[in-house]
Amino acid sequence: MLEKMCDFFDSRLDCYDNHQLTCIESANEFYTYTADLLPKGKGVGILDLGCGTGLELEKYFILNPDAQITGIDLAPGMLKALKSKFSDKNITLILGSYFDVPLGYNKFDAAVSVESLHHFTKEEKIPLYTNLYNALKPDGYFILTDYFSLSDDEEIFHRQELLRLKAQQNITDNEFYHYDTPLTAEHEKQALYRAGFSSVEILKSWGATFTLKAVK
């Protein structure tokens, strides 16, 4: 049974951190790796898309405790948990869809997203990535660590299965429902280039999880 995105994550809040860290291959390694790629320094501004409970931020605040974080997430319970974890940190939390929230212009030194963006099509992501591109400072960059399809056929299968399930459940609204539909890394790169990024590089992978760096 498909669930709306925010309901899916909030209903699993009690076990979310443990699931992410123990059920996903090399999770501790890629959360740490991702955090280490973000800029260091007092007052550095970071945008976190789909911040959840802040697993990547746990690693990042060890390296840069004075960072200024803006986190966006659909699930209110997730944001409440994140705020509780980091009550002494400089964090602005925004409840909403990162597709709809204004991201600003030339505002952030870097952006990050971990295990959040694998639910959307390339066409849906291009406007988001365009807004993200505009929100980054001239030398800014985006670190994306996420789950990817390993072939075009796999990507197509996931998307068709989501459409089949929505039809089966008579879902006709335009809200986001939780079902993994990862792009291939190549299609993800195409979306980022279409949004204006000057370079997009795959830095590392762990099974189906890849870390990409997109530079403005």
Residue pairs with C-beta under 8 A, 6 or more apart in sequence:
1 169
2 162
2 165
2 166
2 169
2 171
2 177
2 178
2 179
3 11
3 177
3 178
4 175
4 176
4 177
4 178
5 74
5 75
5 119
5 175
5 176
5 177
5 178
6 74
6 75
6 76
8 178
9 16
9 52
9 74
9 75
9 77
9 78
9 178
10 75
10 76
10 77
10 78
12 19
13 53
13 75
13 77
13 78
13 81
16 52
16 53
16 78
17 53
17 55
20 27
20 55
20 115
21 27
21 28
21 31
21 55
24 115
24 147
24 209
25 206
25 207
25 208
25 209
26 206
26 207
26 209
29 206
30 114
30 145
30 204
30 206
30 209
30 211
31 55
31 56
31 58
31 59
31 114
31 145
32 59
33 145
33 204
33 211
34 56
34 59
34 112
34 114
34 143
34 145
34 211
35 56
35 57
35 59
35 60
35 62
35 63
36 59
36 63
37 143
37 203
37 211
37 213
38 44
38 46
38 60
38 63
38 64
38 67
38 110
38 112
38 143
39 46
39 64
39 109
39 110
40 63
40 64
41 64
41 66
42 66
43 66
43 67
43 68
44 64
44 66
44 67
44 68
44 109
44 110
45 67
45 68
45 70
45 107
45 108
45 109
45 110
46 60
46 67
46 68
46 69
46 70
46 108
46 109
46 110
46 111
46 112
47 70
47 71
47 72
47 103
47 107
47 108
47 110
47 111
47 112
47 132
47 135
48 54
48 56
48 57
48 69
48 70
48 71
48 72
48 111
48 112
48 113
49 72
49 98
49 111
49 112
49 113
49 116
49 117
49 132
50 72
50 73
50 74
50 98
50 113
50 114
50 115
50 116
50 117
51 57
51 69
51 71
51 72
51 73
51 78
51 79
51 82
51 93
52 73
52 75
52 78
52 82
52 114
52 115
52 116
53 78
53 81
53 82
53 85
54 71
54 81
54 82
54 85
54 86
55 114
56 112
56 114
56 145
57 69
57 71
57 82
57 85
57 86
57 89
57 91
58 85
60 67
61 67
61 86
61 89
65 89
66 90
67 89
67 90
68 90
68 91
68 92
69 86
69 89
69 90
69 91
69 92
70 91
70 92
70 93
70 94
70 108
71 79
71 82
71 91
71 92
71 93
71 94
72 93
72 94
72 96
72 97
72 98
72 101
73 79
73 82
73 93
73 94
73 95
74 95
74 96
74 97
74 176
76 95
79 93
79 95
82 91
82 93
83 91
83 93
94 101
97 176
98 128
99 124
99 127
99 128
102 131
103 131
103 132
103 134
103 135
104 134
104 135
105 134
105 135
106 134
106 135
106 136
106 137
106 138
107 135
107 136
107 137
108 135
108 136
108 137
108 140
109 136
109 137
109 139
109 140
110 136
110 140
110 141
110 142
110 143
111 132
111 135
111 136
111 140
111 141
111 142
111 143
112 142
112 143
112 144
112 145
113 142
113 143
113 144
113 145
113 146
114 145
114 146
115 145
115 146
115 147
115 209
116 146
117 125
117 144
117 146
118 146
118 147
118 148
118 180
118 181
118 182
118 183
119 176
119 178
119 179
119 180
119 181
120 128
120 176
120 181
121 159
121 181
121 183
122 183
122 187
122 188
122 190
122 191
125 183
125 188
125 191
126 191
126 194
126 195
128 195
129 142
129 191
129 192
129 194
129 195
129 196
129 197
129 214
130 195
130 196
132 142
132 195
133 195
133 196
133 197
133 216
136 142
136 216
137 216
138 216
139 216
140 215
140 216
141 213
141 214
141 215
141 216
142 192
142 197
142 213
142 214
143 211
143 212
143 213
144 188
144 211
144 212
144 213
144 214
145 209
145 210
145 211
145 212
146 182
146 188
146 209
146 210
146 212
147 180
147 182
147 208
147 209
148 182
148 183
148 184
148 185
148 188
148 208
148 209
148 210
149 155
149 158
149 182
149 183
149 184
149 208
150 184
150 208
151 184
152 184
154 182
154 184
155 181
155 182
155 183
155 184
155 187
158 179
158 180
158 181
158 182
159 181
161 179
162 177
162 179
162 181
165 171
165 179
166 172
166 177
171 177
182 208
183 191
185 202
185 210
185 212
188 212
189 200
189 202
189 212
192 200
192 212
192 214
193 200
196 216
197 214
197 215
197 216
198 215
198 216
199 214
199 215
200 212
200 213
200 214
200 215
201 212
201 213
202 210
202 211
202 212
203 211
203 212
203 213
204 210
204 211
205 211
